[in-house]
């Protein structure tokens, strides 16, 4: 299991994002990255789509 730490800057920038993008990022960061292997292709594919 990975141990994640979130900086105040990250949380502040996350709060400043538009609601649609913020909810998608929160899903990845707070749920999917807590999986046993956060570097699986399914997650990187979702992250990639956020920036298109």
Backbone torsions as a table, in degrees:
resi	resn	phi	psi	omega
1	UNK	NA	134.8	179.8
2	UNK	-83.1	145.2	174.3
3	UNK	-105.0	120.5	-177.6
4	UNK	-109.3	142.3	175.3
5	UNK	-127.2	134.5	-179.1
6	UNK	-110.0	128.5	179.9
7	UNK	-80.9	159.2	177.4
8	UNK	-61.1	-37.3	179.9
9	UNK	-62.4	-44.6	179.1
10	UNK	-60.3	-47.2	-178.4
11	UNK	-64.4	-37.0	178.6
12	UNK	-67.5	-43.4	178.5
13	UNK	-67.7	-36.0	176.6
14	UNK	-62.3	-42.2	179.5
15	UNK	-65.8	-25.6	-178.5
16	UNK	-83.9	-10.5	-179.7
17	UNK	-70.8	154.5	172.7
18	UNK	-58.7	148.1	-173.1
19	UNK	-55.5	-41.1	-178.5
20	UNK	-61.3	-47.2	-179.6
21	UNK	-71.4	-40.6	-178.8
22	UNK	-58.1	-44.3	-178.8
23	UNK	-65.9	-36.3	178.6
24	UNK	-68.2	-41.4	179.2
25	UNK	-66.4	-42.7	179.8
26	UNK	-60.2	-39.0	178.5
27	UNK	-60.1	-44.9	-179.1
28	UNK	-69.9	-48.9	-172.8
29	UNK	-70.7	-46.2	-172.1
30	UNK	-91.7	-13.7	179.9
31	UNK	-118.8	-55.0	-172.4
32	UNK	-75.5	-30.8	179.4
33	UNK	-74.4	-10.0	176.8
34	UNK	-84.4	-0.7	177.7
35	UNK	-67.9	172.3	-177.9
36	UNK	-65.9	-35.3	179.7
37	UNK	-128.9	93.9	-176.8
38	UNK	-72.4	-3.1	-177.6
39	UNK	-101.7	18.7	177.8
40	UNK	-67.3	155.5	-177.4
41	UNK	-60.0	-34.5	-176.5
42	UNK	-63.6	-33.1	179.6
43	UNK	-78.2	-44.5	-179.2
44	UNK	-63.4	-32.9	176.3
45	UNK	-64.8	-40.3	178.4
46	UNK	-68.3	-39.9	178.9
47	UNK	-63.9	-41.0	-180.0
48	UNK	-61.3	-38.9	-179.5
49	UNK	-66.9	-26.0	-179.5
50	UNK	-65.0	-27.9	-174.5
51	UNK	-99.9	8.0	179.1
52	UNK	-88.1	NA	NA
